[in-house]
């Protein structure tokens, strides 16, 4: 069947359904949520072309099931983005495009919507991909993108954290599937709204959070076999933050760079003068824009912990934080910080029993802090790793890499004598493949907003506890802290006009 050129693909599906052309359009595409037929590519808009955005854009472009039709970023183009190492990102893109001269003269990471657009178009041209209707389009405002891209199936959100739920919810309400980099939101109430919107609309949702990690099922099998007994404690520690934290608002107000739309970058956050201390890779350290070290890294490990121990909402959360003092006028003065996350912190959550699993306490450490050296490592003459994950049972301990990789019993003698139990749990496929599968009407993503919400909620409870100096008691059913008005006021954000959910 030839369809008129003025009809979009999505409109054509409706016409096909009306004429009962089920031999052309699979039944799961018709009516309700628009899953994408296996014979068609997933038309995807990529929102956020900063450093992490471009890092993840490249593997998305290599997926033959995906067709990136548009990119979006409030920054047109600039070379002032911090990289993990000198030209780390620029060199990755150069290799990806097969262009050794890419960004040769750039001061730092070369990013922005025009950069993302060029990467998409050059890659697809190099691949000589067929079936593309025109070149990738570039937008500064995601709202304009959602209005104009009529043939869109999904959005991939790689913006700073304060924009994640705003974009996700508005896209879902337009029937678009969404995948977002962690977190779902930096605001607890907005994470809940995003989960509920996914549930109400029925669209596919996914949180990028290391949901493809292969070792979590194996650890669950080890624990179920009884090798370390019932687990009552979990310790997880990170070397982050690598970006500034513990800082106060900048006092100066430099001009907004050419090509950078500051108001769009601010989005729902309160108005303030532009400053580079807020943007690019350093947004994570601010309460208004990020979730600190816990939100940046905790999602990569909490997904595994929650799967392994079948955790839901915690009952309590308590935090300790680093302090900073100055000598002024020959006296000591504690610096009270109300705008940014501390340079180091320790956070504790208490969870109730789950079936035959006993209550468990989860401990988080960042900023170089770590739990005490276990006796088992000390006896083996080993140091505590810089980052790690430790399950403590009544009869032993499992030590892993930060997100559950390379699990082993300690001490070494326990591991030498250990015979792994039979494999009974499925192993996950790669995260983006999970999203593709779900968009085609298959199994939901392991980290759909529904599935991810318990650990996303737990992390955001932790970010609130960092701002309130007391042990907080959480009632998940009522969505409230039972012992702190101050903490309850931090569950929500008063979004700017035009940015409400």
N, C-alpha and C positions, 0 to 999 in steps of 0.2 A: 504493500500500500504506500503510495506517495502522499505525504501530508503537505498542506500549503506552507509556503515559506514564512508566512506571517505568524504561524503558530509556533510557540516554544515547545520543547520536548515534553515539558510537564503538561501543557495544554493538550498536546497530541495524545498523551496517555489517557486523558479524560475522554477524548473523542473515540479512541480505540475501545475503551470500556463501554461506551454508549452503543457501539456497533457490535459488541460481543466478540471482538477480535482476540479471543483468548489464545489463539495459536501464535499470535505475534507478541502479546504482552502477557507475561506470566500472571496467574491469579493473585499472587501475593503483592503485586504492584497496585492492584485495583482497589480503590476505596480506602478510607482511613489513612494510616501512615504510608507514605510513598517509599517503600523499599525499592532498591535499584536492581533491575533485572541483571542476571549474570552476563547477558549479551551486551550490556551497556557499561560505560565507565561512570564512576562516581564523580560528578561535577562538584569540585571542592573549592571554597574560598579560604585563603590562608591569611589569618589576621594577626599581625605582629612580626615585623621583619628586623628585630634586634639580633643580638648575638645568638641567644638560644633559639630564637625563631629560625634563623638561617641554618643553624646546625641541624635542626630537625626537618627543615624544608627539603634538604637534599635526599634523605632516605624516603620521604613521601613522594618525591618526584620519580624515584626509581620503581615505585609500585605501578605495574601496568594497569591495575584496576582503577587507579586514581587519575583524574584529569584536573589539574589546578587551573582554574579559569580566571581567578582574580586574587590579588594580594591587597593588603591594607596596612597602613601605618601612618600616624600623624607626622612622622619625620620623613621628609622627601629623600634626603641622602646626605650622609656625613661620615667622616672617618675618625670620630672621636669616641668610639666604643671601647671599653676595656676588654681585653682578651685574656684567656687562661695563660698564654705565653706569647712572646713576641711573634706577631703575625700568625698565631695559631689558627684563627678562623679564616683569615684571608688565604692562607696556604691550603686549607681544606677546600675552599671554594675553587681555588686555582686548579687543584688536582681534579676536582669534580667536573669542571668545565674543560679540562685539558688545555688551559691557558696559563702558561708560566708567568705572563706579564700582568695577571689579574692583581689589582690593588698594589702594585709594586711601590708606588710612592705614597701610600696611605700612612698616616701617623699611627692609627690604631685600627680597630675593626671597622670595615666599610659596611655600613648597614643602611636601612631605610627602604621605603616602598619601591623606589626606582631600582634599587639593588635587587630586591626580591623579584621584581618583574623581569629584570634582565636575566637573572639566574634561571627563572622558569622558561623564558622564551629561548634562551641559548641552549638549554638542556634539551628541550623538546625538538628544536631545530636539528641538533646534533643526532638525536635519536630517529629523526625523520618519521615522527609519529603521525599516523593517519587519523582522520576523524576529528581533528581539532577545528572548531569553528572560530577562526580568528585568533589573535594573540591574547596573552594574559593581560587583563585590565588592572589598573592600579587606582586605589582610593585612599583618601586621607581619613575619611569618616566611615566607620563600619555601618552606621545607620543608612547612609546613602547606598552602600554596597548591598545591604539586605533589600533595599527597595528596588534597585535597578537590575540586580542579577536574578532574573525571573526563572532561569533554568537551573538554579542551584539546588544541590542535594544536601550538602553538608558544609560546616565551617570547622576549621582547625584553629584554635585560639592559643596564641603564643605571646600575648601582651603582658605588661606588668600585672601583678596579682589583683590589684584593686578593680580591674576591668573584667576579670574572668566571668563572673556570674552575670554582670550586666549584659555582656555580649551573648553569653550562652542562653540566658532566659529569653532575650528578644529573638534570637535565632530559632529557638525551639517553638516559640509562639507562632512563628511563621512556617512551622513544619519542617525545619531544617535539622538534620542530625548534627550532633556536636561532639567534638573531642577537644578537651582543654588540657593544657599543661597544668600540673599541680600548682596551687590548690584549686578547689572548686571556687572558692572565694577567700578573701582575707577577713570577711565578716561572717559571723556564725549564722545570723538570721538569713543572709543571702545564700549561704550554702544550702540551708533548708529549703528556701524558695526554689533554688535550682533543682534540687532533688524532687520536690513536689511537682514542678513544671514538667520534668521529664516523665514522671508518673502519669500526669494528667494528659499530656499530649501524645504519649506513646512513642515518641521519637527515640532514636538510638542516642545514648550518651555514653561518654567514656572519659575517665580521668587518667591522664598519663602519669603513672606512678610506679614504674617497674613491675607492672602486673604480668609481664612475661618472664619474670625471674623463675628459673627452673627448680630451685632447691627447696622452696617452701613445702611442696607436697612430700618430699623425702623427709624433711625434719618432722612434719606432722606424723608420718609413718613411724619414725624413730620413737617419738614421744608416745604414740598410741601403743607401741610394743612394750612400754614400761621400762625402757632402758635407763631412764633417769628418774623414774617415779613421777608422781604428780608435780606439775610445775607451779611454783608459788611466787616466783620473782622473774622478771625480765629486765635486763639492763641493755641500753642502746646509747652509744656515744659517737659524737661527730667532731671533726676538727673545725667545722664551720663555726662562725662566719669568716669568709675570706674578704668580705666587703666591710665598709665602716658601719659600726653600731655604737650606741652609747653617746651619740653626738646631739647637739642642740640645733635648732633651726639656724640656717645661715642668715647673717645680718645684712649682707649686701644683696643687690638685685641687678645682676648683669642683664644686658639686652637678650631677648629671645633670639636664638640663631635663625638665620635665614632658612626658610623651608621647614621650620618646625612649628607645628600648630599646638601651642601650649595648652589652650583650653580643651582641646580634644584629648590630649594626654592626661590632663587632670580628671576628665570624666566626672564621676560622681563625687569626688573628693572636694573638700572645702577650697574655695579660691585662695590663692597666695601668689606672690611674685615668682616668676620662673627662676630656677637655679639648677645648674648641672648636678648639684649634690643630691637631687631627688631622682634623676632620670637614669636611663640606660641600665647598666647592671647593678647599680647601687640602690635601687628603689626598695630592695628587700629589707633594709635595716629600719625603715620608717613604719610606725604603726599605721599611718594612713594608706600606705601603698603596698606593704608586704606582710610577711608572717615570720620574719627573722630566720634564724638558723633552723629552728624546729620545723617551720612550714616548708622551708627550702629542701631540707633533707629527710625529715621525718616521714613524708609520704612514701619514700623509697623503701623504708624498712617497716613502717606500721602496717602496710598492706600485707606483708608476709606474716607479721606477728598476729594480726587479727585473724587471718586465715588459719594459721596453725593452732591458735588457742581458742578459736570460735568466740572472739570477744564482741561485745556490743557496746552500749554506753557505759562510761565509768560512773561510779557513785561520788567520788571525790577527786579533786585536783589541787595540788599545792606546789608552789614554785619558790625557789631561791634564786637570787640574781646578784651579779656583781655590782659593786658600788664605786663611786668615784668622788674623790675629795680634792679641794684646792686650798692652798694657803693664800689668804687674802687679808691684808692689813694685820699681818703677824698672828693670824688665827686660822684654825682649821674650819672649813666650811663644806658640808656635804652638798654635792650637786644633785638637785632633784630633777630628774628627766621625765617629762611627760609626753615625749614625741617619738622616741626611738627605742628599739629593743636593746637590752643590756649586752655588754661585750661577752659575757659568759653566763650560763644559767644551768640549774638543775630543776627538773620537774618530775612530780610523782603523781600517778593516777592509781586509784584502787577500783578493781572490778569485782563484781559478785561472782559466785559459783555459777557454772554453766553445766547442767546435768551432773555427770560424775566428775567434772573438772572443778577443783577447789577455787576459792577466791585467789586472785593474783594481783600483784602490784607491779606496775610498769614504771621504770625509772629512765629518764632522759638526761643526757649531759651534753653540753656544747662548749665552744670557746676554749677547747683544750682540757676541759675537766673530764675525768674518767672515774669509773668505780674503782674500789680497792683491788689490788692484785689478788686474784683467787689463789688459794693455797696450792691448787693443782698445777698452776703455771709456775708458781714459785718453786715447787718441788722439782719441776722439769727444767728449771733454770731459764725460763722464758720471761720476757718482758710483756707488759700489757700492750696490745696493739694500739696504734694511734686512733683507729676507729674500729667499732665492733658491735656484735650483738651476742648476748649471753643469756641462755635459758638455764635457770636454776631450779632443779627438781629435788625432791626429798632424797634421792639416791644418786645424784650425779649432776653434771653440767654439760651443756652443748655450747661450744664457742664457734661463732661464725664470723665471716666478714660483715661489713656494716649492714647490708640488706639481705643477709642470709646465705651468701655464697660461701663455698668451701666449709661446710659444717664439719665439726669433729668433736668427739668426746675428749674431755680432759680428765686426768692426765693422759699422756701418750699411751701408757700401758692399757688403759680402757679401750682406746681406739684400736690397738693391735689385736685385741681379743674379741672385738665386736663383729658380729655377723649381721649384716643389714637384713631387715625384715622384707618379705615379699612386697613388690610394688602393687598397691591397691588403689592409688589415687591418680587421676589423669594429670599430665603435665601441660602447662599452658603453652599456647602458641604466642608468637611475638605480638606486642601490644597493638601495633598498627594493623596487623592481620586480624586481630580480634575485632577491631572497629570495622574493617572491610566486611568481615563475615556477618556482623550484626546489621550493617547497612544493606546487605543483600537478603535480609530476612532470616538469618541463621541465629545461632546461640548468642545471647547477650554478652557483652564484654564482661570479663571478670571484675573490672573496675568501673562498671556503669555507675552513674550517680547514686542509684539505689544501693548497689553493693558497697560502694566506697564511702557512703555517708557515715557509718559508725566511726571509722578511723579519721575521716575528715573532721567530724564533730569533735573527736577527742583532741586532735591537734589544735583546733581553734579554741577549745576550752583551756588548753595550755597557754595559748597566747594571751588569753584574758587573765589567767592566773599570774602571769608575769607582771601585770599592771595593778594587781590587788594583793596587798600584803597580809593574806590570811588563807587558811585552808578552806576551800570552797566545796560546798555540797550541792550536787547537781541532780535535779529531778528531770529526766529526759522526757517523761510522759507529759509533764506540764511545761517543758522547755523553759525552765527557770532555775536559778540558784536559790536555794531555800534560806541562805544565811547572809546574803550580800546584795544590797541595793546597788552599790557601786559596780559590782560585776554584772548585774542584770542590765545596767545602762550601757555596757560595752558589747552587748549581744548584737546591737543594730547600729547602723550609720544613718545619719540624716543626709541623704543625698541631695545634691544641688538640683535646682529646678530643671526639668527636662531629662534627668537621669534616674528617676525613681523606677522601682520595680513594682 
